[in-house]
Amino acid sequence: MSSNTHQQLVEEWLDNVVIGLNLCPFAHQPRKNKQIRFKVSSALTPEVLVADLFDELTFMAQSDANEVVTSLLIVPDMLLNFSDYNEFLDIADGLIIDNNWEGVFQIASFHPDYCFAETESDSVENLTNRAPYPIFHVIREEGLAEALKSMAAPDEVYKRNIKTMQNLTQEQIHTLFPHLN
C-alpha cells in the first residue's frame, strides 16, 4: 500500500469516527482549516521510527501553531502488536523530555488493537482509540489548554465517548471500523 493510501485511510477514520462521532470536540475546526498534518513513517526499525518521531516533533516546534495545530504520525509497517506500541510510547515520551518539550507537546496514542488498562480487549470502549494503524498524535499543549478552557466539563468527554461507542450497533461498528473486521 502506498503512503497516500495509508494517509487516506487515516483521514477517513478521522472524518468518520473522531470528528463524525465527536470523540474529540477540538478536531473539527483544525480539520476544516487544514491545520492537521499527516505524516506517514516508512520505518521498519525502532531507530528509524525514533528519528521520524523526532523529525515530526522538531517540525512541530519550528512551525507556526496557527498553520499546523496538530500532527498525526502514521506507522503502518511497525508496532502492529499493541504491547510493542505501548512500550514505544515510553521512548516517545523520552524524546519529549530529552528535548525540553515537556509542557509544549504531548502524544496521544491510537492503535488498531488499542486496549485501555483494566479492560478486556473486546471491550467497546477501546474503540475510542482504535485507528487503522499505529498513530502518534502530537498535540500542542498550549492549544489543548486553550480549547479545554472553552469546555464546560472537559473531564466528561471520555465518559461521553464510551457511551457513544456503547450505543453503536454492530453494523455501525463494522462500517466505521472496517480496518478491525
Secondary structure as UniProt FT lines:
FT   HELIX           3..13
FT   HELIX           14..19
FT   TURN            20..22
FT   TURN            25..26
FT   HELIX           28..32
FT   TURN            33..34
FT   STRAND          36..40
FT   HELIX           46..62
FT   TURN            65..67
FT   STRAND          70..74
FT   TURN            76..77
FT   HELIX           82..98
FT   TURN            99..100
FT   TURN            102..104
FT   STRAND          105..110
FT   TURN            112..113
FT   TURN            117..118
FT   TURN            121..122
FT   HELIX           124..129
FT   STRAND          135..140
FT   HELIX           141..149
FT   HELIX           154..156
FT   HELIX           157..166
FT   HELIX           170..176
FT   HELIX           178..180
//
